[in-house]
Amino acid sequence: MKGQIFIMTAVLVLIALILLKNAIQPFEIQPKDFLYENFVNLKNELIKTVDISLLNQEDVTTNLNDFIGFSNNIFEQRGYDENVVFEIITYGNTTEVYMNVTLKLENSFIEDKFIINRTVYP
């Protein structure tokens, strides 16, 4: 009888430990859950790069290329594939940046084409 109680107690303790482990184990978030959020952040940072470059009277092409290189390295480490193509047209005080941004992860991707149009007066 003592042996049966010992075995039953051991089984109950083992089940309790397994349930406790599952309850405190952190939830793993997959990178693809963040695909849209990362894309929106990338797009917003590209727009900020253009705005800050124009306000500081810096070369927009150089700053965009620097930021794209930086973001490419970061996304590559996370398993994403980033592709940003842009064309800059300036006339008078107005600068237009035509952007094509794509962010891929495995079989999923998000792509957007947009225009940043800014006029800066001296």
Secondary structure, DSSP 4 states (H G I P E B T S, - for coil): -HHHHHHHHHHHHHHHHHHHHHHHSPPPPPGGGGHHHHHHHHHHHHHHHHHHHHHTT--HHHHHHHHHHHHHHHHHHTT-EEEEEEEEEEETTEEEEEEEEEEEETTEEEEEEEEEEEE---
